[in-house]
């Protein structure tokens, strides 16, 4: 079966560039289609939960994004959008979809990368797709050479995650809303439950590039990680608020978590300071003592 090898830049697998024509091994095609059929046995898809705010890729299979941050946006297909994609792609498609049945418009990053989805027979979340390679502008395919793509989408964990898989070539992604940032363990757990084999975490923020904000309120220190929306409240040693005042004191920083959860770390004793390393330089020894001075300027978690 002849299809195009495609370079994809999306969670929702929007076509960015067609590279060359090649043959997909029948066993590979069969395996990918069997995977989609297995996922279709427990379908959960609601267009109203998918459209609107962007989805961000956090895990992929057969496509490695590393630290790239890729957002995918779904919206209902309008007659204007459908007509534009039709005008761009009609003469290049191997077969024509039922254009009046266009369901969803998918875009990634730049509006140039787009996909038009048509509800397909079978389980909820089954779609055929027309990639608008003309709008991308990097290539000009030959007439009647672009195949319709076959996708399956599924909402997981009450709509927190969205799986999208190409049932022909096996490229898949797991996404979540970026304004409800999932824990890394949640992403790994949701990916493992799908049993799609080894994949790749995406949008992993290196610790060295994370940005922090600091705020002092009434002698207490708040540290916020700007990239992942977490906040830690710290108190000077010996000045920790009483248990009944912890939440009230921490709330003064004005931080609101997307997770709607908080943890209180209860330290009743102070850990002993490690023994000093032997110093060969008087200046180094003085610096060491200053850094470990247990005065009011030292904070603990």
Rosetta blueprint (number, residue, H / E / L):
1 X L
2 X E
3 X E
4 X E
5 X E
6 X E
7 X E
8 X E
9 X L
10 X L
11 X L
12 X L
13 X L
14 X L
15 X E
16 X E
17 X E
18 X E
19 X E
20 X E
21 X E
22 X E
23 X E
24 X L
25 X L
26 X H
27 X H
28 X H
29 X H
30 X H
31 X H
32 X H
33 X H
34 X H
35 X H
36 X H
37 X H
38 X H
39 X H
40 X H
41 X H
42 X H
43 X L
44 X L
45 X L
46 X L
47 X H
48 X H
49 X H
50 X H
51 X L
52 X L
53 X L
54 X L
55 X E
56 X E
57 X E
58 X E
59 X E
60 X E
61 X E
62 X L
63 X L
64 X L
65 X L
66 X L
67 X L
68 X L
69 X L
70 X L
71 X E
72 X E
73 X E
74 X E
75 X E
76 X E
77 X L
78 X L
79 X H
80 X H
81 X H
82 X H
83 X H
84 X H
85 X H
86 X H
87 X H
88 X H
89 X H
90 X H
91 X H
92 X H
93 X E
94 X L
95 X L
96 X L
97 X L
98 X L
99 X H
100 X H
101 X H
102 X E
103 X E
104 X E
105 X E
106 X E
107 X E
108 X E
109 X L
110 X L
111 X L
112 X L
113 X E
114 X E
115 X E
116 X E
117 X E
118 X E
119 X E
120 X L
121 X L
122 X L
123 X L
124 X L
125 X L
126 X E
127 X E
128 X E
129 X E
130 X E
131 X E
132 X L
133 X H
134 X H
135 X H
136 X H
137 X L
138 X L
139 X L
140 X L
141 X L
142 X L
143 X L
144 X L
145 X L
146 X E
147 X L
148 X L
149 X E
150 X E
151 X E
152 X E
153 X E
154 X E
155 X E
156 X E
157 X L
158 X L
159 X L
160 X L
161 X E
162 X E
163 X E
164 X E
165 X E
166 X E
167 X L
168 X L
169 X L
170 X L
171 X L
172 X E
173 X E
174 X E
175 X E
176 X E
177 X L
178 X L
179 X L
180 X L
181 X L
182 X L
183 X L
184 X H
185 X H
186 X H
187 X H
188 X H
189 X H
190 X H
191 X H
192 X H
193 X H
194 X H
195 X L
196 X L
197 X L
198 X L
199 X L
200 X E
201 X E
202 X L
203 X L
204 X L
205 X L
206 X L
207 X H
208 X H
209 X H
210 X L
211 X L
212 X E
213 X E
214 X E
215 X E
216 X E
217 X E
218 X L
219 X L
220 X E
221 X E
222 X E
223 X E
224 X E
225 X E
226 X L
227 X L
228 X L
229 X L
230 X E
231 X E
232 X E
233 X E
234 X E
235 X E
236 X E
237 X L
238 X L
239 X L
240 X L
241 X L
242 X L
243 X H
244 X H
245 X H
246 X H
247 X H
248 X H
249 X H
250 X H
251 X H
252 X L
253 X L
254 X L
255 X L
256 X L
257 X L
258 X L
259 X L
260 X L
261 X L
262 X L
263 X L
264 X L
265 X L
266 X L
267 X L
268 X L
269 X L
270 X L
271 X L
272 X L
273 X L
274 X L
275 X L
276 X L
277 X L
278 X L
279 X L
280 X L
281 X L
282 X H
283 X H
284 X H
285 X H
286 X H
287 X H
288 X H
289 X H
290 X H
291 X H
292 X L
293 X L
294 X L
295 X L
296 X L
297 X L
298 X L
299 X E
300 X E
301 X L
